[in-house]
Amino acid sequence: MENLRGLHVLTDREAVKSRSLAEIIQLAIAGGAAAIQLRDKDVEDLSMIKLGEELMKLTKGKVPLIVDDRVEVALAIGADGVHVGQKDMPARAVRKKIGSGKILGVSAHSVREAVQAEEDGADYIGAGPVFPTKTKKDAETPIGLTGLRQIKNAVSIPIIAIGGIKTDNAAVVMEIADGIAVISAVLRATFPLKATQTLVSIINYEKSRRRNINR
């Protein structure tokens, strides 16, 4: 899952306000995003499918489109994968529904949750929130860099850090994680393309630096 080790951009209607979500996602892809996650807790499945089909046209052949929580929506639009939280459908059940060829991401707030997710067939862990975040109203207590490192050391699959990550703290997160997931840092940015490029540059630099250290 090397292609997942980068910048994941999550959708959020409130974050884009009056701007076009599709246009921002297109800019994020052009800027080097590794994956796009379709996330919207408040719309019905039909609306989610319509938006998902629109995004699939942008992502197909370029980056994976991963649907948050809605397994049936992901299957209906032919998405590349599904991401579930601890309160969603159990990861093991999701894996059975989507098969072995789709990407499965699982949110984890602790080592126990991360280990269980890997055992249940997850391809990557969304670990966090690392820092305080206002985007997710029911976010757990931040795990900090210490919690992130503990999760990273406990599993063998990629760790994608999420929660309060911006350009000014992305480097310290990437000293530990395999990638980062953001919402506001790209969707609320005045210049989404530049914001994406900056984050991708930080990620790539830290990945390269770690490889050189480990040689």
JOJO-V69469 format. One record per helix or strand of 2 or more residues. SS is the DSSP state (H for helix, E for strand). FROM is the first residue (numbers start at 0). LEN is the number of residues. If there is no record, write none. Layout:
BEGIN
ss=SS from=FROM len=LEN
ss=SS from=FROM len=LEN
END
This chain:
BEGIN
ss=H from=1 len=3
ss=E from=6 len=4
ss=H from=12 len=4
ss=H from=20 len=10
ss=E from=34 len=4
ss=H from=44 len=15
ss=E from=63 len=5
ss=H from=70 len=7
ss=E from=80 len=4
ss=H from=90 len=8
ss=E from=102 len=6
ss=H from=110 len=9
ss=E from=123 len=5
ss=H from=143 len=11
ss=E from=157 len=5
ss=H from=169 len=5
ss=E from=178 len=4
ss=H from=183 len=4
ss=H from=191 len=23
END
